[in-house]
Amino acid sequence: MLRPTPNDKEIEVKSVDIVVSKADEAGDIEYANPIFYKLSGYTKKELTFAPHSILRHPDMPKVVFKFLWDELKKGNEVHAFVKNMTKEGSFYWVFAYVRPALNPDGSLRNYVSTRKRMSVSARAVIEPLYRELLELEKSEGVGTSQMRLDKYLDGKSFNNVMIAISEN
């Protein structure tokens, strides 16, 4: 599937929208609810078993997804702000909660993600931070971006900082 060219058109995520998806261990989409398809512009057929990364907007710093996958593989849940890209190249911001779902024997069944609208105040904090992280990744690499993120977190957990920003 070809990735679209990003544009400056923003898709509104409404306050009542709850976006849900399930992905396998590789990050391929196994299930999504109707609002997921509506926001993304893709059909169920196009996205089922497609990599979740098809929605990744190029404005997203790699270090955020590195953290997300590192934590999920440890069995931890993750809260993060994500800028997604639609099939047409438009974008939308969400606050995501991603967690591993386990089988009764403790093995991984899949990853479940629920997402909701990002507040204006959270966006005012996250957009400049992500822009800085992305610029560092482009000029000095992901390691430098990680060091900047660690400095921003100031010893606090990524999840706790993201939750605190979402509540402002």
N, C-alpha and C positions, 0 to 999 in steps of 0.2 A: 504494500500500500504506500503510495507516495505521500510524503509529508507536505502539507500546504505551506504557502508563503504567508508569514504573519502580516496582519494589517492592524490598524489602530482602532478597529471597531470593537467596542466592549458589549458583551452580552450580559444582561442583568440577571443576577441570581436573586430571586425574591426571598423575603424573610420566611415564607412558608415552605420554601424548597428544601428538601432533604435529599441529597444525592447519595445513592447506595450502589456499591459494586463489590463483587467478590473476585479475587484473583488467585491463581494457583501459585505454587512456590516460585515459578519463574517470572511472575508478574503478568501473566496472560489472563485476560478477562474471561471469567466463567459465567458471571451473571451481572446484570445491571438493572436498575429500576427505570421506569419510563422517563423520569426527569433527567437522568443521566444522558439518555439518547437525545432528548430534546435540546439540552444545553450544548452537547457536543456536536450536534448536526449529523452524526453518523447513525446508521441503522443498526438494529440488533445483529443482523447478518454480518455487517462490516466489522463490528467490534467483538463479537463472540470469538474467543480464542486468539484475539489480536493482543499484542503487548500493550499494557497500560501506558507505556511510555509514548505511544502514538499521540497522546494528548499533551505531552510535555511542551510547554512554551519555551522558546530559546532564551527568554528573559530569566528563567529559573536557574539559580546557581546549582552546579553539580553537587556541591558540598551538602546541600539540604537533602538530596536523594541518597547520598552516601550515608548520612546519618540515619535516614529513614530505614534503609535496607540493613544497615549494620544492627540497628536496634531490633527490627523485626526478626532477623535471623537468630538473635539471642532470646527470642520469645517475648520481647517487650512491646508495649503499645507505643504509638507515636502520635503526637499532635503537631501539625505544621500548616503553615499557610502555603497555598499552591496556586500558581497562575497556570491555567490550562489553556490550550489552543483548540479551537473548533475545526471541523472539517474544512471550513471556508477560510481559516486563518484568523478569525476573530479570537477574542480572549475573554476569560472570566476568572475571577478570583474566588477561592473558597478557603474555609478553615476545615482541615481534614483531621479526622480521628481514624487511625488505622491500627488494627490489632490482628494478631494471629488467632484463628479459630482452630480448636483442637478436637481430635476424635476422642472417644472415650478412653482409648489406650494411651492418650497423651501425644500421639503423633499429629503432625500438622495436617489439617483438612484444607484450609485455604486462608487467605488474608481478606478481612472484611474492612471496608472503608466507608465511613459516613462523612458527608461533607455538607456544610451550610454556608450561608452568605458570610462574607468577611465584612466587618464593620469599617466605617470610614476612618475611625480613629486608629484601628489596627493597620489599615492600609497606609496611613500616614507614617507609621513606624517601619513597617515591613518593606515597602517599595524602595526607600533609600538604602536600607540595609542590604537587601538582595541585589540592588544595582551595584553597590560597592563590592559585595562578594563576587559578583559576576565579573566585574572589571579586574579584580585581583586574579581570578582564575584565568582570564584571557592574557594578562600581562605577566603573571608570576607563577601560575599553577594552582591546583586545588589545595595543595599543602598550605600555601600562604593564605588562601581563602579560609581554610580551617582554623588557622591561627587567629585570624581576624574575628571569626565567629566565636571562638573560645574567649577572646578578649571581651567581646560584646556580652557574652553570657556571664562573665565575671564569677566563675565558679558555680553558677546555678545550673540546674538541669535544663536542657533544651526544651523539654516538654513543659516544665513549670513556667519558663519564660514565655513560651507560645500561648499557654493558657492565660497567663496574666495579661498579655497584650490583647487577647481576644475578649477579655472581660472589661477593658477600658472603654 
